[in-house]
């Protein structure tokens, strides 16, 4: 999906990754991250966000919650993170990252509520009165007031499968009145996901954005002092002006940090693609070379691979689609190649749901090439 743009805009990174791979510094089944370019991408997003007066939380699940990468993002100017599940929240906090937003997309289970709230996140999203009651109970025990975002929904909203949930817009007044009576919690904003999608290469608001605007109006009528209209998905340099024009106050860049939103499969974006997947040929069978897998993501749209030990000799080949019921022990590429031949792919991923290694690399463009460790997808160093 991103191989053409990676070759066009960050060819040096591919070349350096191959050098490191052939020298034995990177294992197969690895996502390699160009840390310096990710930092430059972040700086561009921060500059535009300041101009548009939008606050940012950065997301880490896409790049495997990697501490080397998120430290570079903090250095570039986004100081707080959004955690999409409780394990990510605790991993980030324990590694010194301030928690900006937790509870969205995954609500905080009772088991994790107290340890997460001890880190004092800026906002917690709740999908229900029951969730607000649990936050209230723990915040009361800890002796502080926790700000809440409400995930508000309408019947025609755009929600991904297995991510549904939220407070119906028509129930908003009753919900706010009930939560307002709870101790140690305060409603300060609204959120939804996804608020932006890419259609035919163009960023487009979903119905969710209109839901947020309607919810904002109703909350203001109820006398709620709103601090946030949080509208995540495809938050990048190209979409920040449209978010501001729609009244959004907060965005959450994730894929944009690595130049890998659907927009970045096409030319013209500010952020530069800055990760790749590298592996090698295992064996040949029935017309295909099988390469070591483990990093496949079902929505990755893998189409082509670059096969060979250098950019000058590498071949572009097709990648066979993987059946939905298959485990990616291997990926299949067209053609017959010797065992051990390096293979480069660049596709959309969520590294945290794979079995891949995550390898941050610094100095790619400055002649100071360095592997900054080998990590698992939970951000733990393993090499």
C-alpha positions in Angstrom: 0.0 0.0 0.0 2.8 2.4 0.9 5.7 0.8 -1.0 5.6 3.3 -3.9 5.5 6.3 -1.7 8.3 4.9 0.5 10.5 4.4 -2.5 9.7 7.9 -3.8 10.0 9.8 -0.5 12.2 7.8 1.8 14.4 5.6 -0.4 17.4 6.1 1.8 15.6 4.4 4.7 15.0 1.3 2.6 18.7 1.2 1.7 19.8 1.6 5.3 17.4 -1.0 6.6 18.7 -3.5 4.0 22.3 -2.7 5.2 21.4 -3.4 8.8 19.5 -6.5 7.9 22.3 -8.1 5.8 24.7 -7.2 8.6 22.6 -9.2 11.1 21.3 -6.3 13.3 17.7 -6.9 12.5 15.8 -10.3 12.6 13.1 -11.3 10.1 9.5 -10.4 10.8 10.5 -6.9 11.9 8.9 -3.5 11.6 11.7 -1.0 11.2 11.0 2.6 12.2 12.8 5.7 11.0 12.7 7.5 14.3 14.2 10.8 13.0 11.6 11.1 10.2 8.8 10.3 12.7 10.0 13.2 14.8 10.0 15.5 11.7 6.5 14.3 10.9 5.4 15.1 14.4 7.0 18.6 14.3 5.0 19.4 11.1 1.8 18.2 12.7 2.5 20.2 15.9 3.2 23.4 13.9 -0.1 23.1 12.0 -2.0 22.3 15.1 -0.7 25.4 16.8 -1.8 27.5 13.9 -5.2 25.9 13.9 -5.4 26.1 17.8 -6.1 22.4 18.1 -4.7 20.3 21.0 -3.1 16.9 20.3 -2.8 13.6 22.0 -0.5 11.1 20.3 -1.4 7.4 19.7 1.2 4.7 20.0 -0.6 1.4 19.2 0.2 1.7 15.5 4.0 1.6 16.1 3.9 -1.0 18.9 3.9 1.4 21.9 7.6 1.8 21.3 9.4 3.9 23.9 12.1 5.2 21.6 9.5 6.5 19.2 7.2 8.0 21.7 10.1 9.8 23.4 10.9 11.4 20.0 7.2 12.4 19.7 7.2 14.1 23.1 10.4 15.9 22.2 8.7 17.1 19.0 6.0 18.8 21.0 3.1 16.4 21.7 3.3 15.9 25.4 0.4 13.7 26.2 -0.8 10.4 24.8 -4.2 8.7 24.1 -4.3 5.1 25.2 -6.9 2.9 23.5 -6.8 0.1 26.1 -5.9 -0.2 29.8 -2.6 -2.1 29.2 -1.4 0.7 26.9 -2.4 3.3 29.4 -0.3 1.6 32.2 2.6 0.9 29.8 2.8 4.6 28.8 2.4 6.0 32.3 5.0 3.6 33.8 7.5 4.8 31.1 7.0 8.5 31.9 4.4 9.5 29.4 1.6 11.8 30.5 -1.9 10.3 30.0 -4.1 12.7 28.0 -7.1 10.5 27.1 -8.0 7.0 28.3 -11.1 4.8 27.9 -11.6 5.3 24.2 -11.8 3.1 22.2 -11.7 0.5 25.0 -13.6 1.3 28.3 -11.6 0.9 31.5 -12.5 -2.4 33.3 -13.0 -2.3 37.0 -9.7 -4.2 37.6 -7.7 -1.5 35.9 -9.6 1.6 37.1 -7.7 2.4 40.3 -4.1 1.9 38.9 -4.9 4.0 35.8 -6.6 6.8 37.7 -3.7 7.0 40.0 -1.8 8.4 37.0 -4.3 11.3 36.8 -5.3 11.2 33.1 -6.5 14.5 31.7 -9.8 13.0 30.5 -11.6 9.6 30.6 -14.2 8.6 28.1 -17.3 6.9 29.3 -19.9 5.1 27.2 -22.5 4.9 29.9 -23.7 6.0 33.4 -22.4 2.8 34.8 -18.9 3.6 33.6 -19.2 7.1 35.0 -20.2 5.7 38.4 -17.1 3.5 38.5 -14.9 6.4 37.7 -16.7 8.4 40.4 -16.2 5.7 42.9 -12.4 5.3 42.3 -11.8 9.1 41.9 -13.6 9.6 45.3 -11.3 7.0 46.9 -8.3 8.8 45.5 -9.5 12.2 46.5 -9.6 14.1 43.2 -12.0 15.2 40.5 -11.8 13.4 37.2 -12.9 15.1 33.9 -15.0 13.0 31.6 -15.7 12.9 27.9 -19.0 11.4 26.7 -19.0 9.2 23.7 -22.3 10.2 22.0 -23.9 8.3 19.2 -26.9 8.5 16.8 -28.4 5.6 14.9 -26.8 6.6 11.6 -23.3 7.1 12.9 -20.3 5.3 11.3 -19.0 2.7 13.8 -16.5 -0.1 13.1 -17.6 -3.6 13.9 -16.9 -4.7 17.5 -16.3 -1.0 18.4 -19.9 0.0 18.9 -21.1 1.7 22.0 -21.9 5.1 23.5 -24.6 7.3 24.9 -27.6 8.0 22.6 -27.9 11.6 21.7 -31.6 11.6 22.8 -30.6 10.4 26.3 -27.9 13.1 26.7 -29.9 15.3 29.1 -30.8 12.5 31.5 -27.3 11.1 31.4 -25.7 14.5 32.1 -28.1 15.1 35.0 -27.3 11.7 36.5 -23.5 12.1 36.1 -23.6 15.7 37.5 -25.0 14.3 40.8 -22.0 11.9 41.1 -19.1 12.9 43.3 -15.6 13.6 41.9 -16.4 13.5 38.2 -17.3 16.3 35.8 -18.4 16.2 32.1 -16.1 18.4 30.1 -16.6 17.2 26.5 -17.6 14.8 23.8 -15.9 12.4 21.5 -16.6 9.7 18.8 -14.7 7.5 16.4 -14.1 7.6 13.5 -14.9 11.3 12.8 -12.9 11.4 9.5 -12.4 8.7 6.9 -10.7 8.7 3.5 -13.0 8.2 0.5 -11.4 8.1 -3.0 -8.3 9.8 -1.6 -10.2 12.6 0.0 -10.6 13.2 3.8 -14.3 13.2 4.6 -16.3 13.8 7.8 -18.5 10.9 8.9 -21.9 11.4 10.5 -20.1 11.1 13.8 -18.8 14.7 13.5 -22.4 16.1 13.2 -23.3 14.0 16.3 -20.5 15.8 18.2 -21.7 19.2 17.0 -25.3 18.4 18.1 -24.1 17.1 21.4 -22.0 20.2 22.0 -25.0 22.4 21.4 -27.2 20.4 23.8 -24.5 20.3 26.5 -24.1 24.1 26.3 -27.8 24.5 26.6 -27.6 22.3 29.8 -25.0 24.7 31.2 -22.0 22.3 30.8 -18.7 24.1 30.5 -17.1 22.3 27.5 -13.4 22.0 27.2 -13.2 19.4 24.5 -14.8 18.4 21.2 -12.5 15.4 20.5 -12.6 14.1 16.9 -10.0 11.4 16.2 -9.1 9.5 13.0 -6.9 10.6 10.2 -5.6 13.5 12.3 -2.7 15.0 10.1 -1.5 18.2 8.6 -4.1 17.9 5.8 -7.1 17.5 8.0 -6.3 19.8 10.9 -7.7 22.9 9.2 -11.0 21.2 8.4 -11.2 20.0 12.0 -10.8 23.5 13.3 -13.4 24.8 10.9 -15.8 22.2 12.2 -15.4 23.4 15.8 -13.1 20.5 16.9 -10.7 21.3 19.8 -8.7 18.0 20.1 -7.2 15.6 17.6 -5.3 12.3 18.0 -2.6 11.6 15.4 -1.5 8.0 15.1 -0.8 6.8 11.6 0.1 10.3 10.5 3.1 10.2 12.8 4.5 7.4 10.5 3.1 8.8 7.3 0.7 5.9 6.9 -2.9 7.1 6.9 -4.8 6.1 3.8 -4.1 9.6 2.5 -0.4 8.8 2.5 -0.7 6.1 0.0 -1.0 8.9 -2.5 1.4 11.8 -3.3 1.0 15.2 -1.8 1.0 14.8 2.0 3.4 16.6 4.3 4.2 13.5 6.5 6.7 11.1 5.0 6.3 7.3 5.2 8.7 6.2 7.9 8.3 2.5 8.6 8.7 -0.7 6.7 8.4 -4.5 7.3 11.4 -6.6 6.6 11.7 -10.4 6.4 13.3 -13.0 4.2 12.6 -16.0 2.0 12.2 -19.3 3.8 11.5 -21.7 0.9 9.9 -22.2 -2.5 6.8 -24.3 -3.2 4.3 -24.6 -6.1 5.2 -21.3 -7.8 5.6 -19.1 -4.7 8.4 -18.1 -2.5 7.3 -18.3 1.1 8.7 -15.6 3.4 8.7 -15.6 7.2 5.5 -13.9 8.6 4.1 -12.7 11.9 3.5 -9.0 11.1 0.5 -9.3 8.8 -2.6 -7.1 9.5 -5.9 -8.1 7.9 -6.6 -4.5 6.7 -3.1 -4.0 5.5 -3.8 -4.2 1.7 -0.5 -5.8 0.9 0.0 -5.8 -2.9 3.7 -5.7 -3.7 7.1 -6.6 -2.2 10.6 -5.5 -3.0 12.8 -8.7 -3.1 16.6 -8.6 -3.0 19.7 -7.5 -1.2 20.0 -3.9 -2.6 17.8 -1.3 -4.2 19.7 -1.6 -7.5 19.1 -5.4 -7.8 15.7 -5.8 -6.0 12.7 -7.0 -7.9 9.1 -5.8 -7.5 6.8 -8.8 -7.1 3.2 -9.4 -6.3 2.1 -10.7 -2.8 -0.5 -13.4 -2.8 -3.6 -12.5 -0.7 -3.8 -14.3 2.6 -7.1 -16.1 3.4 -9.0 -14.7 6.3 -8.9 -18.0 8.2 -5.1 -18.3 7.8 -2.4 -17.6 10.3 0.5 -15.7 8.8 3.2 -18.2 9.5 4.4 -17.2 6.0 3.5 -14.7 3.3 3.6 -15.8 -0.3 5.3 -13.8 -3.0 5.4 -14.5 -6.7 8.6 -16.0 -8.1 11.4 -18.3 -7.1 14.1 -16.7 -4.8 16.9 -18.2 -2.8 16.4 -18.9 0.9 17.6 -15.9 2.9 16.8 -13.3 0.3 15.6 -10.1 2.0 12.0 -8.9 1.4 10.7 -5.4 2.0 7.0 -4.6 2.4 5.2 -1.4 3.3 1.5 -1.8 4.2 -1.0 -0.3 6.6 -0.7 -2.0 10.0 -1.5 -1.9 13.7 1.7 -3.3 15.1 0.3 -4.0 18.5 -1.9 -6.8 17.2 0.9 -8.6 15.4 3.7 -11.0 16.5 6.4 -8.9 14.9 9.5 -7.4 16.2 9.7 -3.6 16.4 13.1 -2.1 15.6 13.6 1.7 15.9 16.5 3.1 14.0 18.1 6.5 14.3 20.5 8.5 12.1 19.2 7.1 8.8 19.7 10.4 7.0 22.6 11.8 9.0 25.2 9.0 8.6 24.9 8.0 12.2 23.0 4.8 11.6 22.1 3.0 14.8 19.6 0.3 15.9 18.1 1.6 19.1 17.0 -1.8 20.3 14.7 -4.7 19.3 11.3 -4.6 21.0 8.1 -6.6 21.1 4.8 -5.0 20.1 4.0 -4.1 23.7 7.0 -1.8 23.9 9.2 -4.2 25.9 12.9 -4.4 24.9 13.9 -8.0 23.9 17.2 -7.4 22.2 
